[in-house]
Amino acid sequence: MNELKITEYRCQRVLTTQQIAEAYGTDNKTISYNFNHNKDRYILGKHFILLEGDSLRAFREIHDLPTNLNKLYLWTEKGAFLHAKSLNTDKAWEVYDHLVDEYFSKKDNSGTPMTYRDAIAQLLESLDREAELQAQLDTSKDWYSIKRVAALNGVPWKTFKWRRLKAAGDKMGYEVKKIFDANYGEVNTYHRSVWEAVYPDYEL
């Protein structure tokens, strides 16, 4: 495989959808399809990072990206594994092994931005993100992630189906909300009313 251009986010090596598609010998559409049809396996912050709004604008200041993007998925080493598993081709597994040995394992430990512009962009991104997460914490009492409800009730998280929760939320006028959870980081959450409608027998 051709040597990949290094993509980093907060000193962590990641891959864009295009990079994964090209490396695994497929296309962006297939990668997106596999992700959308296996979303319950992917955890935000563990398998992928989603950049939108100010975070995306700050990232674009450092990286060459199309100007018409309104969101960007970045895939971690664990996310690259899930994509290889979905494709399940010899090439995908061969490339994944190479990524583990030659791409994700070689990190710049300095963590020091290369330019003043990079430093300012990283600082603004960090401050904006901190303020956003703090605001979300103030309203999190009415919003519950699947893993949070599973932990409260002592049951496996696979007991709850995100598609059922999302469908009920759409009907009731509650969108899926991303908030900061102290135990699990940034997660998808569903409003209390949605949980009570879909899973009335479980404690919140």
N, C-alpha and C positions, 0 to 999 in steps of 0.2 A: 504494500500500500504506500501511497505517497505520504511524505511527512506532513503531519497536520500543523496548521497554524495554531499557535497556543492561544486559547481563550481562557481568561481568568475572571472570576467574580469574587471580590473580597478575599483575595489571595488563595482561592480554591480553583483548581483547574476543572473546567467544564467543557461541554461541547454543545454547539448549536444543533438544531434539527438538521440543517443542511450538512453539517460536518458528519453527523452520525449516518445520515442517508448515503452520502458519498463513500464513507469508509466501509459501510456494510454492503455496498453494492445494490442499493435500492433507491427509492426516491422519497421526497418529503411527504408526499401524499400517503405512502404506505406507513411511514413512521407515525404520522398524525392519526391515521386510521387505527393502527395497533394501540396507540395510547388511548384514544377515545373509547375503544371497546374493551379496555382493561383498566379503566381509571381507578377502580377500587384497589388495585395493586400498587398504585403509585402514591407516594406520600410526599407532599410539598415540603421542601427543605431537606429531604433525605434522598429522593430519587430525581427531583427536578427543582428548579428555581423559576418562578414566574415574574418577569419584569413588566411593569405597566407604569403609566404616568410619569412621575418625576424620576423614579428609579430607572425607567427605560431611557428617559432623556439624558440622565447622567451617564448611563452606560454607553449611549450613542456618542457622547463626547469623546470617549476613549477608543471606541471600536467603530469600524466602518460598517454601517448598517443601512438598509434601505430607509428612506425618510417616511414611507407610508406605513411602517409597522406600528400597530397600536398595542401589541404585546409580544413578548419574546420568551420562549421556553429555553432554558439552559439545563442540560442533562449532566448529572453527576456520574461518578463511577458506578454507583449502584443502579442508576437509571439506565446507563449503557448496558448493564447486565440484563435488565428486564427487556430492553429492545432486542438484544441478541437472542434471548429466550423466545420472544414472540416470533422472530424470523426463523430461528432454528435451522439455519443453513451452515454448512461447513465454513463458508467464507465469513459469516457473521461471528462465529465462535473463534475462528482464527484471528480475526481482527480484534475481537474483544480481549483475547489473551495478550495481544500486542499492546493494546491500549493500557492494560493493567501494568505491564512491565515497562513500557517505554514512554507513556504519556502521563497517566495519572500519578505514577510513582516519582516522577521528576518534577519537584516543585521548587519554586523560588522561596527559600525560607526567610529572605530578608524582609518581605512584606513592605518594602519601601517603594512608593510611587516613583516612576522614572522622571517625571517633570512636575513643575509647580502646578500646571494645569490639571494634571492627573490627581495631585494631592487635593486640590480644591474640589474637584468633581467627586472624589471619594468622601470628603468631609461633608459636602452638601447632601449627598445620597444618604449617608449614615444618619445625619440629623433629621432629614425628612422622614426616614423610615422609623426612627425612634419616636418621633412625634405621632406618626400615624398609628403605630402599635399601641402607644399609651392611650390614644383616643379610643381605640377599639377595646381596650381593657375595661373602660368605664361602662360599656354596654354589654359586656360578655355574660352577664348574669342570665340573660334571656336567650343566649345562643349556646348550643351544645354540639361538640364534635362527636363523631361515632365512638372514638376511643375513650372519650371522657364519659359518655353514658355507659359504655361497656365496663369501665373501671368502677363506676358508681354501683353497678348492679352485679359485679363479679361474674360477668359472662364474656365469652370470646367476642371480639369486635366484629367478627364475620356474622354474628347473629343479626346484625342490622344491615339493611341494603340501602346504599346511598341513592340508588335509582328511585326507590319508593319514596324516600324522603324528599328528593328533588321534585318528583312529580306532584306530590302533595303540596309542597311549597309553592310550586308554580300555580296550582289551582287556588291556593289561599292567598296569593299575593306576596309571598316571602321568597326573596331570592337567596341563593346560597351565599353565605357571607364568609369571607376569610378574616379570621381574627388571630390574635396571639394567645396561645394557651401555654401556661407556665410549664406544663409537663411535656408537651409535644411540639412546641414552636408554633409556626403559622399553619393553621389548618382550616379545612372547610367545615363550616358549622351550619346548623339548621335551627330555626326559631323554636322556642319552647312549645308554641301552639302546634307546630308541625309534628314534633315528637309525640305530643299528647294525642294527636289524631291518628298517627300511624302505629305507635307503640304505646297504647294507654296503660299497659300493665307494668311498665318499667318506671323506676324512680328517677326523678331529675333533681 
